Amino acid sequence: MTTPNNKSKFSAFSVFGAKPKDAVLLPSSAMNVRNNCQSGQWTIGDRDYGSKCSMTILKFSRFFGSLGQTSNTLWGQLWFIAESGELPQGVVMVTYLKNRNLDAFNNLIAEVQSKGTEPALGVFTPEFVKQSGQKPDDSGVVKPVNYYTLKWTWSERSDVQYAIIEQAAALLSDPINASRLVDLQGTRMMQCVDNLSVEELAALVGGNAQDSLQLQQRLASATANALPASASEF
């Protein structure tokens, strides 16, 4: 007589459920991944997931506001699925880009679009690149510091790699699933600016005129290079 293993014995028992085979998992609450530019690693909570990752991007939006220790700046919100690296794969996650990293991403989008190609159909690979600079410490003494920026590259998919696109399209074809691409925690101190003009965002920002001008220029770049609405959500 064969004794069933524990897994099959309790196959009918379910509390949280499991990711279906050949499908994408959309967590009940946003899985926020930090591109940690101090350590050069991907981080979820207090856990590091290495520096390597390639991804499929599901949605791109622009926000203005504060996150972590950064206040009142323009952010790019990326919903993605990791395809390689140590991050969980086959799971919808979200991360945020700012300043130089956001500019690099927008430039790559424009470059791919200029070739008549939809960027969302390809594979994005962000790489942490070590940089050096200077920063004053708590006492005001300027000291050398090391940090990381993201270098973005894009590549076309092989036929096998299109399976993840089909799974993502199936997931987001359900309006309920598409409406769940919301990060309430991460954006609690932000405002979505996808539908604002450069002038409207400048009015929202206010403050220092030079900062406002620089932000207008960054928004103009992001507006020109952002994924079209029809492409950023399958």
Secondary structure, 3 states (H helix, E strand, C coil): CCCCCHHHHCCCCCCCCCCCCCCCECCCCCCECEEECCCCEEEECCEECCCCEEEEEEEEEEEEEEECCEEEEEEEEEEEEEEEECCCECEEEEEEEEHHHHHHHHHHHHHHHCCCCCHHHCEEEEEEEEEEEEEECCCCCEEEEEEEEEEEEEECCCCCCHHHHHHHHHHHCCHHHHHCCCCCCCCCCEEECCCCCHHHHHHHHCCCHHHHHHHHHHHHHHHHHCCCHHHHCC
